Amino acid sequence: MDMLRATRNLIFILLTTLLSGCSLLEIQIDSQTTPLTKQELNMRLMTREYSREFFTQVEATADSISAQYVETDVLHQSYVLLWKIHAEEGLQQAAYQVSPVAGLIDSWVFTLQMENFFVSGAGQTLFKTDEAIVISKKLSADIDQLARSLFKDGNYETSRAFVNNFATLHPFENLTFTRVPAYREWLNAQGIDESEVTTTLGTMPEALSDVSDRLSLMSEQTPKLMTWKAQLIALNSNVSGDDIRGAIQSFQMSAEAFQDFVNNNPQYMRDLARKMAIELQPLLNDLDAKTQDKLLQLSAERQALDEMVAREREELIKMVERERKELALIVNHERELFAQDLDKISQDVVSLALEKLIQLIKSTIVYFILFILVIFFAPLGLGYILGKKVQATKDVKNEA
């Protein structure tokens, strides 16, 4: 019980120390991130999808080749394991980069280098069948087609020429598949200044998706790679299965002997426990004292944090109140100005309407007077003129 209590106190002290060191922890999330373009997102998605197809095809072909050799053929079985290990590790490093374009270019180069290695390089005579050559050509054609669909505006042809040239200049010499990054050389070939290239993780969801992809890849690939490496070590080591079984049996015998000693000497174990309790008591007391100190310190820091939060809350409330009052004053001022403008406009409209009405009345009066003149004086004028004409006619007849 004393040992259990001591262990519990020790764990509690460690946790308390960690918490006290993190009492002023601040977490800042940068929201001013540059999102990836649609083309970059497609490159990342399709390149990583291709990598999974690459892993599946290489593993299936390697297993098929391995089945053609007996298990005791250490040389060829080692070749198969080396191919699986270094092919998948190399493409994994190439495809899962921060820059989607770099991932596509390096994956393209790596696949073409592997094809050249098996078709015309040092790997063409490693295996007695041409399965590795066939699958390498297929994988190279697949990523070539993928690049054709992702690169636009003539970039595909120039990129394809660069990849072919780079793969030729940097061939794989053996199954270690030592990878040479090609992205910077590709930028130079495209006439793009490295300083002008913007490397971004994307928005927070895009960055989290990238991390999720990497973790998923690690969870899938790491067990397989560890298994293949263990098999490779076992194939090329001098340790036999009998040696391993002997070591396990020796360990089991030692464990059984210790268990038998404990069961046959209960009094000795009790005495040992008492002595340990007596010797460890000062340490436990010291741990208790330190634990209490840490608890007091943690309590003080928590109280200080509460006070700081309360002050910040009060300041925030005051600031919001000030902003609200200032906003209310601005709104009232604008409302008054608007009312004044509206009153002035209404007065101008009324004045203009009255002016137009007066002009209309004046025009109406003038037209009415003219109408009266026409109605009353026009017949008189016509009668007078006609009378003069009739009189003139009579005078002419009388003279005749």
Secondary structure as UniProt FT lines:
FT   HELIX           2..21
FT   TURN            22..24
FT   HELIX           38..66
FT   TURN            67..68
FT   TURN            71..72
FT   HELIX           74..95
FT   HELIX           100..119
FT   TURN            122..125
FT   HELIX           131..150
FT   TURN            153..154
FT   HELIX           155..169
FT   TURN            175..176
FT   HELIX           183..189
FT   TURN            190..191
FT   HELIX           194..196
FT   HELIX           204..235
FT   HELIX           241..264
FT   HELIX           266..399
//
